[in-house]
Amino acid sequence: MRVWLACFFVLFALAEFFDWLQKFNLPLPIYILGGAFLAVASNYDKIVGSYFTDASMEASLEHPQLDSSTSSTEPISLAIASSVENAQPAKVDE
């Protein structure tokens, strides 16, 4: 019985909270500041890590070089499936 009462009160509180949250409005500058904060927080390790870089970090940031021995030197030809002259005009019903 206690579990049922606890679940009822938790669900009731959540329903009332979401009802209140739908009526809650913030001005646009708060949304902009919140977005900037989330951008900084999600990239914090990249921002702070740039000041304290080590050799392993620099090695992971280098772009891999393509192996030129496996690449083909032959040009790739792209054939067009149908030309514009062969296309049928669309019928328009008025």
C-alpha positions in Angstrom: 0.0 0.0 0.0 2.9 2.4 0.8 4.4 1.8 -2.7 1.1 2.6 -4.3 0.8 5.9 -2.4 4.4 6.8 -3.1 3.9 6.2 -6.8 0.7 8.2 -6.8 2.3 11.2 -5.1 5.4 11.0 -7.4 3.2 10.8 -10.5 1.0 13.6 -9.3 4.0 15.8 -8.5 5.4 15.2 -12.0 2.1 16.0 -13.7 1.8 19.2 -11.8 5.4 20.1 -12.5 5.0 19.6 -16.2 1.7 21.6 -16.2 3.6 24.5 -14.5 6.5 24.1 -16.9 4.2 24.6 -19.9 3.1 28.0 -18.6 6.6 29.0 -17.7 8.3 31.4 -20.3 11.8 32.9 -20.3 12.9 35.9 -22.3 15.0 35.3 -25.4 18.4 36.5 -23.9 18.1 33.8 -21.3 17.8 31.2 -24.0 20.8 32.6 -25.9 22.9 32.6 -22.7 21.8 29.1 -21.9 22.8 27.9 -25.4 26.2 29.6 -25.1 26.7 28.0 -21.7 25.8 24.5 -23.1 28.2 25.0 -26.0 31.0 25.9 -23.7 30.2 23.1 -21.3 30.0 20.5 -24.0 33.4 21.6 -25.5 35.1 22.4 -22.2 37.7 19.6 -22.6 38.6 21.0 -26.1 39.0 24.6 -24.8 40.9 23.8 -21.7 42.8 20.9 -23.3 44.3 23.3 -25.9 46.3 25.1 -23.1 47.6 21.9 -21.6 48.4 19.8 -24.7 50.8 16.9 -24.7 52.4 14.8 -27.4 49.6 12.2 -27.4 47.0 14.9 -27.9 48.9 16.4 -30.8 49.3 13.0 -32.4 45.6 12.3 -32.3 44.8 15.7 -33.9 46.9 15.1 -37.0 45.1 14.2 -40.1 45.9 10.7 -41.5 47.8 10.7 -44.8 46.2 8.7 -47.7 48.2 5.8 -49.1 48.9 6.8 -52.7 49.9 3.2 -53.7 46.4 1.9 -53.3 44.7 4.8 -55.2 43.8 4.5 -58.9 45.0 7.1 -61.4 42.3 6.3 -63.9 39.6 9.0 -64.2 36.1 8.1 -63.2 33.4 8.6 -65.8 29.9 9.4 -64.8 27.3 8.5 -67.4 23.9 10.3 -67.4 21.0 7.9 -67.4 18.7 9.9 -69.7 18.9 13.1 -71.5 16.5 16.0 -71.3 15.3 15.6 -74.9 14.0 12.1 -74.1 12.0 13.3 -71.1 8.2 13.3 -71.5 6.4 16.6 -70.7 4.2 16.6 -67.6 0.5 16.9 -68.1 -1.3 19.6 -66.2 -5.0 19.3 -65.4 -6.9 22.5 -65.2 
